[in-house]
């Protein structure tokens, strides 16, 4: 599995570059992509640049050219929810664009005209991984899941922050996440946005932003690295819909707190070939690295993860 990691600014990707191995740089559409490994995981890192257009172009290239299978957007944001403090972490439950306003024609605030979808939901597994990883960050830091707003505005107005909270039920605001979410959703790619609060988005940003961006980026980095560790230690479950044994394997893994990826062999001939490579013809097949177990056998699964 290849994971795309995006940050908007140099400060947000610096630690990843330091930690990556076997790095190769490729430039597309003026954006530099760094291919390499981090925590044993095949990753592609890039700095999208600020704003929704940059984020959209960057994400589509990650999917089309680098063929990433999951996307994590990481960095800083301005807190909107009154309970959040500088340094706290928001993991996206969903994202939407606050600066789309076609209410004069009867559309809802944030609604993309002539579509029934404008809220982009993050992947449940990635959300769970991010929250679990965030719980290992410094004590006193709050980790919550919530709505992330995106718009081509640096928000520094108390009244606007209050409106964002009341109108959208938002936790934080930034300038890229919803664009990443939309592109991922359009391509069927799981995503999550992990944001550390660098300011209160309330007019004090000019004081707080520079001072806390470095600390906030460190916390976001710590979370994503922990996520990659869990992904690397996880499993692939080859299955089909309606397979009772497949569901039993997934339930067992979930109860054990083991991250896993599901691959439906009926959806891809490549997945069928991957199962055959291990010498099996049926499912479920649970794979960790180069080891595999067929069927639902708790004892054999225990050995697989020993």
C-alpha positions in Angstrom: 0.0 0.0 0.0 1.2 3.5 -0.9 0.2 6.4 1.3 0.1 10.0 0.2 1.0 12.6 2.8 0.2 16.3 2.1 1.1 19.5 4.0 0.5 23.0 2.7 3.6 24.7 4.0 7.4 23.9 4.4 7.0 23.8 8.2 4.3 21.1 7.8 6.4 18.7 5.9 9.9 19.4 7.2 9.9 16.6 9.8 8.7 14.1 7.3 11.5 14.8 5.0 14.0 14.4 7.8 12.4 11.0 8.8 12.0 9.5 5.3 14.5 7.0 3.7 15.3 6.2 0.1 13.9 9.6 -1.0 13.4 10.4 -4.6 12.1 13.8 -5.8 9.8 14.2 -8.8 8.2 17.5 -9.9 4.8 17.7 -11.4 2.8 20.9 -12.1 5.3 22.9 -10.1 4.8 20.7 -7.0 7.7 18.5 -5.7 6.7 14.9 -4.6 9.1 12.9 -2.5 8.9 9.2 -2.9 10.4 7.0 -0.1 9.7 5.1 3.0 8.6 6.2 6.5 8.1 3.8 9.4 8.4 0.9 6.9 5.5 2.3 4.8 5.8 3.3 1.1 4.8 7.0 1.1 4.7 10.0 -1.2 5.1 13.3 0.5 4.4 16.7 -1.0 3.9 20.4 -0.1 0.7 21.3 -2.0 0.9 25.0 -1.4 -1.8 27.1 0.2 -5.4 27.1 -1.0 -8.0 24.8 -2.4 -6.8 24.8 -6.0 -3.3 23.8 -5.1 -4.6 21.1 -2.8 -6.9 19.7 -5.5 -4.2 19.6 -8.2 -1.8 18.0 -5.7 -4.2 15.3 -4.7 -5.2 14.3 -8.2 -1.6 13.9 -9.2 -0.9 11.8 -6.1 -3.8 9.5 -7.2 -3.2 9.4 -11.0 0.6 9.5 -11.2 1.8 8.1 -7.9 -1.2 5.7 -7.4 -1.6 6.3 -3.7 -4.3 4.2 -2.0 -4.8 6.4 1.0 -4.3 10.1 1.6 -3.5 11.9 4.9 -3.5 15.7 5.0 -1.6 17.1 7.9 -0.8 20.5 9.3 -2.2 23.4 11.3 -5.6 25.1 11.5 -7.4 27.8 13.4 -9.7 26.6 16.2 -13.4 27.4 15.8 -15.0 25.2 18.5 -14.9 27.2 21.8 -13.6 24.2 23.8 -10.4 23.9 21.7 -7.1 25.4 22.7 -3.9 26.0 20.9 -2.1 22.7 20.4 -5.2 20.6 20.5 -5.8 18.1 17.6 -8.8 17.8 15.3 -9.2 14.7 13.3 -11.7 15.2 10.4 -15.1 13.5 10.8 -16.0 15.4 7.6 -15.0 18.5 5.6 -16.8 21.1 3.6 -16.1 24.5 2.0 -17.4 27.5 3.9 -16.7 30.0 1.1 -19.2 28.5 -1.4 -22.2 30.7 -1.1 -25.1 30.3 -3.6 -27.8 31.0 -1.0 -29.2 33.7 -3.2 -30.4 30.9 -5.5 -31.9 28.8 -2.7 -28.9 26.5 -2.0 -27.6 25.9 1.5 -24.5 27.5 2.8 -21.5 25.5 1.6 -23.6 23.6 -0.9 -22.0 23.0 -4.3 -24.9 23.9 -6.7 -26.8 21.2 -8.6 -25.3 18.3 -6.5 -26.6 16.4 -3.5 -23.1 16.0 -2.0 -20.9 18.7 -0.6 -19.9 17.2 2.7 -16.9 14.9 2.4 -16.7 12.2 5.0 -13.3 10.9 6.1 -12.4 7.2 6.2 -13.6 5.5 9.4 -10.4 3.3 9.7 -8.1 6.3 9.2 -10.1 8.3 11.7 -9.7 5.5 14.3 -6.0 5.2 13.6 -5.5 9.0 13.9 -7.4 9.2 17.2 -5.6 6.3 18.7 -2.2 7.8 17.6 -3.2 11.2 19.0 -3.9 9.7 22.4 -0.1 9.0 22.5 0.8 12.7 22.1 1.6 14.9 25.1 -0.6 14.9 28.1 -3.0 17.8 28.3 -3.6 17.9 24.5 -7.2 17.3 23.5 -7.9 15.0 20.5 -11.3 15.2 19.0 -13.1 14.2 15.8 -15.1 17.0 14.1 -16.0 19.0 11.1 -13.2 20.9 9.3 -14.1 23.9 7.2 -12.0 25.0 4.3 -11.9 28.2 2.3 -9.5 30.5 0.5 -9.4 32.8 3.5 -7.1 33.2 6.5 -9.8 33.7 9.2 -9.0 36.1 11.9 -12.4 37.5 12.8 -14.3 36.7 16.0 -17.7 37.2 14.5 -16.9 34.9 11.5 -15.6 32.2 13.9 -18.8 32.4 15.9 -20.8 32.1 12.6 -18.8 29.1 11.5 -19.5 27.4 14.8 -23.2 28.1 14.8 -23.9 27.7 11.1 -21.7 24.7 10.3 -21.0 23.1 13.7 -17.3 23.4 12.8 -14.3 22.5 15.0 -11.7 24.3 13.0 -11.0 26.2 9.8 -8.2 26.0 7.3 -7.6 26.4 3.5 -7.2 22.9 1.9 -8.8 19.9 3.6 -12.2 19.9 2.0 -10.6 20.2 -1.5 -8.5 17.1 -0.7 -11.6 15.3 0.6 -13.6 16.1 -2.5 -10.9 14.9 -4.9 -10.4 11.7 -2.8 -14.2 11.0 -2.7 -14.5 11.6 -6.5 -11.7 8.9 -7.0 -12.8 6.5 -4.3 -9.7 7.0 -2.2 -9.9 6.9 1.6 -8.7 10.1 3.3 -8.4 11.8 6.7 -7.3 15.3 7.7 -5.3 15.8 10.9 -5.0 19.4 12.1 -3.2 20.8 15.1 -4.5 24.1 16.4 -2.0 26.9 15.9 -4.3 29.8 16.7 -7.8 30.6 17.7 -8.8 32.2 14.4 -10.1 35.1 16.3 -7.9 38.1 15.6 -5.0 37.0 17.7 -3.6 34.9 14.8 -0.8 37.4 14.0 0.5 36.8 17.5 -0.1 33.1 17.8 0.4 31.6 14.3 4.2 31.9 13.9 4.9 31.1 17.5 2.8 27.9 17.6 3.0 26.6 14.0 6.3 24.7 14.8 4.9 23.0 17.9 1.6 22.2 16.1 3.4 20.7 13.2 5.5 18.5 15.6 2.3 17.1 17.1 0.7 16.5 13.7 3.9 14.7 12.6 3.9 12.5 15.8 0.3 11.4 15.1 0.9 10.6 11.4 4.0 8.6 12.2 2.1 6.6 14.8 -0.6 6.0 12.2 1.9 4.7 9.7 3.3 2.3 12.4 -0.1 0.8 12.9 -0.7 0.6 9.2 2.6 -1.2 8.8 1.7 -3.6 11.6 -1.7 -4.2 10.2 -3.1 -6.8 7.8 -4.8 -7.3 4.5 -8.1 -9.3 4.5 -9.1 -10.7 1.1 -12.8 -11.3 1.1 -16.1 -11.1 -0.7 -19.4 -9.6 0.2 -21.8 -11.9 2.0 -18.9 -14.2 3.2 -19.6 -15.1 6.9 -16.1 -16.3 7.6 -14.7 -13.1 6.1 -16.9 -11.1 8.5 -15.7 -13.2 11.4 -12.1 -12.5 10.6 -12.8 -8.7 10.4 -14.6 -8.8 13.7 -11.7 -10.7 15.3 -9.2 -8.2 14.0 -11.3 -5.3 15.2 -11.7 -6.7 18.7 -7.9 -7.2 18.8 -7.3 -3.5 17.8 -5.4 -4.6 14.7 -5.7 -2.2 11.7 -6.5 -4.0 8.5 -7.3 -3.3 4.8 -10.2 -5.1 3.1 -9.7 -6.2 -0.5 -12.7 -7.6 -2.3 -11.5 -10.2 -4.7 -14.6 -9.9 -6.8 -13.8 -6.3 -7.5 -10.3 -6.8 -8.9 -8.6 -9.5 -10.8 -5.3 -8.2 -9.3 -6.6 -9.1 -5.8 -7.5 -12.6 -7.0 -4.0 -13.0 -8.3 -2.6 -11.8 -5.0 -4.5 -14.5 -3.2 -3.4 -17.1 -5.7 0.2 -16.1 -5.1 -0.1 -17.4 -1.5 -1.4 -20.7 -2.9 -5.1 -20.2 -2.1 -8.2 -20.2 -4.2 -10.9 -19.1 -1.8 -11.4 -16.5 0.9 -11.0 -15.2 3.5 -7.3 -14.9 3.4 -5.5 -12.8 6.0 -2.0 -11.5 5.0 0.7 -9.9 7.1 3.9 -9.3 5.1 4.7 -12.5 3.4 2.6 -14.7 5.7 -1.0 -15.7 5.1 -3.8 -17.7 6.8 -6.9 -18.9 5.1 -10.3 -19.1 6.7 -11.3 -18.1 10.2 -9.0 -19.9 12.7 -8.3 -17.9 15.8 -5.2 -20.0 16.8 -3.7 -19.6 13.3 -4.5 -15.8 13.3 -2.8 -15.5 16.7 0.3 -17.1 15.3 0.2 -14.8 12.3 0.4 -11.7 14.5 2.7 -13.2 17.1 
